[in-house]
Amino acid sequence: MIDAAQIRGARALLNISQTDLAEIADLHVATVRRIEAATSVRGTAETLLKMQKALEKAGIEFIPAGAGKGPGVRLSQEEKSS
């Protein structure tokens, strides 16, 4: 499951606002603000999945935690080569 820091990082990489993310994920901007402000995962799985799918479609790849490192985000290879 993605977390608030990954969502903020993804938006920064894409240079989009919370309002932009709300529009592409078909959510209310207050929902995006609330989830991003949380210190732990808050929100329904359906809402987080909508955000994740919208960001992935926009060119974000979510990196899971592992090998002593935390989760992260990066632009997908397809996005980098365009």
N, C-alpha and C positions, 0 to 999 in steps of 0.2 A: 504494500500500500504506500502511495506517495505521501510525503509530509509537507508541512507549510513552507519549510525552507526550500524544498525542491520546486514548489510552485512559484515562489518568489524568484528563485534563480532562473527558472524557465522563462518567466515573463521578462526578466532582465535580458536574457540572451536574445529573445525575440523582439525586444524593445516595444512591448505592448503594455497598456495600462490594465488596471483591474476591470475597468469598464469594457475594454476590448475583450478580455478573457471571458467576462460574463456573457458578452454577446455571442462569441464563438462556441461557448459551452452551453448556451441556452439556459443560463442561470441568472438570478438577480445579483446585481453588484454587491449588495449587502452580504450575500452568502459568500462571495469571493473574499470580501474584506474580513469577515468573521473567521473563515478557515485560515487565511494567511496570518491573522493575528494570534492564532492559537499556539500555545507552546507544546501541545501534544495533538495527536490526530483527533480532530473533531469534525463531525459531519457524517452523513450517511455514506455507506459504501457506494450507492448509486451516484451521489453528488460528486464524490472524489473520482469515480470512474469517468463521469462526463468531463471533468476537468482534465484528467489524464489523457483521454482520447482526443480531446480538442487540441491539447498541447502537442501530442505526438503527431497529429495530422498537420500541425503547423511547422513541424521539423525538429521537435525535441525528442531526445532519447533519455529515458530515466535509467540511472545506474543504481543497481541494488547495493546495499552494504555488504561488505565481505572482506576477508583477509585483513582484519583489523582496521578497515577504513569505513567511513560512513557513506551513506547514500549520496548521490549527486545527480547532475544533469549535464547534458552536452547537446550540441547540435548534431543531428544525424548526418551521416556521410553524404546522403543525397543532398541535404541542405548546403553542406560545405562546398560541394562541387559546382553548385549553380552560380 
